[in-house]
Amino acid sequence: MAHNKEVNNQLKNLPLGEHRLIDIVKIVASCTQYQQEGLFNNSPYGIKNKKPFDDTFYEEYIVEQMKKFMPKGLEDVYVDITYQRVLKLKALINHLKRLDMHRTNKLNFSKMLAGSLDIVVRPNGRCMLWDGFRRSLIALLNGIRYVNCSIVSHEGSLNTTECRAIEAFNFKIKNGTAENMPKEELFKSGIVYEEPESMKLFKLIKEMNVDVLGTNYGHPELGAFSEFKDTVEKKKLSNDDFLVEASSKIQNAWPNDAALTGYFLCGLARFLDAIQTTDDDGNVVLSFGEDIYTSYPNLQNQCEVENALVQYAITKKQTTLCANRLAGKAIESIAMNIGRKVMKLDKAQQYELAEVLGFDVEESDTLNFMDLAGASSVRAFTK
């Protein structure tokens, strides 16, 4: 038995070349922690509890097709580490722990998710799994050795090096150049099976009166969904209600726009959050915060921020305020732009805002937010 780190290092440092799948499975199953958690008890590889292989998991014709080339199914299959991705223990364990759509039971091995594994028979008779490495390990660790697979054969005249090259080429085409699924599409599909994270975002999107891929049809499209998602999930705001409020203000200022710029939305929400930041005694930190903002429950009455946005929108686009973003502080940069260009804050107020947003003097100077007006200003800013 071995510690997680040892097992992970073994998997990461598998020598290039051919390995039997079951040898790799045994390395994974040697992990003490996951054996104690009973993670491998659904297979013959559990230590305290184990189950025999379930050779009836797939239909008989699928089993028989595989037996023609591999009598013991995946136990007879090899994988060529030369071109496969590095196997990470944590990622594999996360697959084994995955719950079903109701989050009540382990998903175990799913026929639907597994699809078809790709196996090619080399001229020497060795069966090589060229695509579906992780799925095959999940199958074996769930006690399944006969699976649905596509089996083809190399030309008989090819040597091992030539076979490997063909397999690597096809592996790269199938995996390396595949189109990644955008976060918006993952969100949309998550709504269908009521994934908690997606449903939380969906509720917020409806409150904001915006649309993402037709999920809230009839409202302006929300751009930069990824930034919006990160803002919510990484808790960049003290309260998500600022996003709802920011959306309302933008739509009032630019009523004819068919889309809301996601970066601007999050930046405005960050600005609204900043000007309402309070100290331990409940007092607004920014000296000018209460002068330009009044909290209201129904989002109907305009405050000074919205009045200024309406005036700004007469000649300017939303995207104008998204320029000159500092890496790693995109929405904070936009919040600063709002303070300077929309609210016309004076230098002292700009320093106050920058400090609350988390900028230091060097960053502010880099972004040309303000001219450093002397040592006294710098000292006031850095206190």
N, C-alpha and C positions, 0 to 999 in steps of 0.2 A: 504494500500500500504506500501511497505517496501523497505529499502535500500538493495543493493546487499549483503553486509556483513551479514545482518540479515537473508536474505533468504538462503544464503550459509550455515550459522550456523544451521538453521532449518533442511536443507537437510542432513547435516553431522551428526546431532544428532537425527535423527529419531529413536524412541524407537525400540528395537528389537521386531520382531513379524510381524503380518500381517497388511498391509495397502492397502486401495483402491487406485488404480492408479489415479483416478480423484482427490483424496484428495492431492496427491503429485503434480499433475499438477496445482492445485489451489495455492499451495505454490509457485511454480515457477512463475506462472502468477501474483503473488502479487508484483513482483519486479518492482518498479516505473520506473527505468531507461529503462528497456526493453519494458515496456508498452508504454512509451513515444516514443521509437524508432519504435513502431508499429510491434514489433517482433511476437506478438501473434494475429495479426489481421486476420490471415488465419484460425482462429478457433473461437469457441464460447467463448473463454477465453479472447479476447481482451476487453479493457474497452471502448475506444472511438469508435473504429471500430471493427466489428466482423463479422464472417461468420458462417452460420449454418453448422452442420456436413454434409460432402459429403458422403452419404451412397451408392453412385454408383461408388466410386473410384475403387473398385475391382469388378470383375465379380460376377454376381448374385449367382452362385453356391458357391462361397467362402463366401459371405455374409450369405447365408442360412445355410451353415455348421456351422458357428459360432453362429448363432441365436439359434440353437438347444440347446446349452449349456449356451449361454450368450445373452439373448434377446437384450440388449443394447450394445453388443460388448465389447470393452475395458472398457466401463463405469462399467461393471459388474465384471471386473477382479481385483484380488488382487495380491500383491507381498509380499513375506516374506523377510523382511530386515535381518532376522537372518543370512542368508548365502549369501546375495547379496553384491556386492561391494559398497563402499561408493559413494553416488551420489554427484558429484561436479558440482556446478552451471555453472562455466566457461566452462567446457568441454561440457556440454549440450548446452549452448548458442552458442558455436563454431559450433556445429552440425547444429543448426538452421540457422546460418548465412552462412553456406557453399554455395559456388557458383557452378554452373554447370561447365562442362569441358571447356566451352568457356569463363568462368569467366564474363558472361554478366548478368545472372539471378540467383536468389536463387535456389538452388537445391530442397528446400522444402522436401517433403517425396518421396523417390524413391522406387518403387516396387523392382527394381533390387538390390539395396543396402540392403533393409530391409529383403529380402529373406522370410524365414518363422519363425514366433515367436513360442516358445514352451510353451504350456499350459498343465497343468495336472489337472484333476478334482479329488478332494479329496472326500472320502466317504460321507462327510457332504454336498456335492454338490457345495462347494466353488471352483471356478476356479482360479488356481494359475499360474501366469506367472513365470516359473522357469528359462527361458533364453530369453533375448530380452528386458530387463528392459528399457534401454535407447531408443531403437527403438520404444517401445510402447509409451513412453512419447513424442517422436518426432512426432509420428503419431497423437496423440491426440492434440498436439499443432499446428498441421497442419489441424485440422478439420476432421480427419479420425478415425473412431472407429471400423470399420469392416476391418480386415486385413487377409492376408494369414497366417495361423497358423497350427501347428501340435497339435492335441488334443488327449491325451491319458487319461486313468483313473487309479487311484490307486486301488489296491485290496480292496474290501469292508470291510475286517476284520482289516485293519490298522487304528491305532489311529493317531492323529495329529503329535505327536512326531516322529512316525515311517515314516509318509509321508514326514515330513520335512527332516529327515535324508536321505531318498532316493533322494529327490530333490537336496539336498546339494551335495550328492555324484556325481550325474549326472552333476550338475553345475560345479563342480571342474574338472571333466574329460573333459568336453567340453571346458572350458575356461582356467583353471589353467595349464593344461598340453599341451595346443595347441602350435604348432610350430610357433614361431615368424617369420615374413617375413624379411629376411635380407635386409639391405639398398641397396645392389646391385640390388636385385630383384625389390624393390620399384622404384629405379632409372630406371631400364629397362622398367617397365610398364609406368612410367611417360613420357618416350620418345614417346610412342605410341600415347598418347593424348596431346603431346606437352606441358606438364607442364613447366612453365618458369624456375623453379629451376633445373629440370632435363635437360632441353635443354641447360642451361648455362654450366652445368657440361659436357654434351655431346660434346659441341663445344670445350671445353678445352681438353677433352680426345682425340678428333680427331687431335687437334693441337699438342698434345704430342705424337701422333703416338703410342698409347697404346690401349688395348682392355679391355672391361668389359662385361662379359657374352655374347660375340659374337656381341656386338653393333658396334664394329669397327674391324671386323674380319681381320685376317692376320697380326696383330701386337702383340707384347708381352703383356701378361696378366698383369693387374695392381692389385697387392695385397693390402691388408689393405685398401679397398675402404672407409671404415668408417673414417679412419684418413685423407685420401685425401679429403673427403667430408667436414669434419669439418675444415680442413685447409682453404678451399675455402670459406665456408659459414661464418666462424667466423673471416675471414679476418686476418689470422695469418701472412700473407705476405703483403708487401707494394704494390706488383703487382703480379698477377697470371702468368705473363710471366716467372717468375723465375721457375715455375713448368715445363713449356715447355722447358726451357733451361736445367733444371736439368735432364729431361727425355732424351734429346739429349745426354748429357754427359754420362749418365749411359749406354745408348744403345751403344755408341761408345766405352766405356771402357769394357763392358761385352756383346759383339755382339752376342754371342751364347746362352745367357740366354733366356729362354722362358717366363720369368716373371720379372717384376720390383717390388722390395720390396717397398710397399707403404710408410712405415715409412722412409726408406732411401731416397726415392724420395723427400718427404716433408722436411726431415732434410737437404738434399743437397740444396733444394730451399731456406730454411731458412739461410743456410750458405752463399749462393750467395747474398741473400738479405742483410745480415749483413755486408759483406765486401764492399757493395756499399752504405751503409747508409751515408747520408750527414747531415751536420749541417745546421743552418739557412742561412749560406752564400753559401751553395752549395758545401762545401768542404767535401771530404770523411773523415769520423770520424776516421776509423782505419788507423794507420800510414802505415800499410803494404798493405792496400786494393788495391791500384792502382798498386802495384808491382806484385801481383799475378793474377790480373784480368783485362781484357780488354774487354769492351763492343763491341759487333759486331752484326750487324743486321741479317745476314743470317745463323748464327749458324754453319758455316762451318769451320772457322779457330779455331784452338785450342788455349786456353789460358793456363796459368800455372796450373789452377785448373784441367782442363781436362787432361793435360799431366801427372799430378800427379795421377789422378784417373786411367789412362791407366796403369801406372806402378804398382799401388797398386793392380789392378785387375789381374795381372799375377799370383799372389799366393793367393789372398784373395777373399772371396765371399762378395756379397753386405751385407748379414746379419751380417757380422763381425762388421760392424760399428753401428749396432743397439743395441748392448749390453749396460748394465749399464745405462738404461734410468731412469731419475728422474721423479717420479710421478707428473703429471701435466705439465711437461716440456719435453715431449718425443722428439719432433723434435728439440728443442733447445739442448738437450743432444747429439743427433746425429750430429748436426752441430758442437758441440764442439769436438766430436770424429773425425770428418773430419779434423778440424783444427789441432788436435794433431797428429793423426795417418797417415793422407794422406798428409797434407801440411807441417807437421813437424815444426809447429810454436814453437818458443822459449818461455820461461816462460813469459817474458814481453808481447809478442804478445798474448799468451793464456789468460792473465789477461785482456787485451784489448778486446778480442773477447768475453770473458765471461760477461764482463760488458755490451757490446752492446746487447748480447743475453738475458740479464735480470737476470743473476745469481748473488747471493751475495757470500761473502767469505765462509760462512758456507756450502752453497749448493755445491760450487766448491770443498771444502774439502771433503764433503760427497761422492761425485762422484769420488774422487781421480783424478780430472782433473789436479791438479798441487800441488806441495808441497809449503806450505806457507814459503817463503824464508826469512821472516823477516818483521819487522814492516814497513820498507820503502816500500816494495812491497804491503803490505796490504793497506797502506795509498794511494799509487798510484792507487790501484784498486778501492778503495771506494770513491775517489774524485768525 
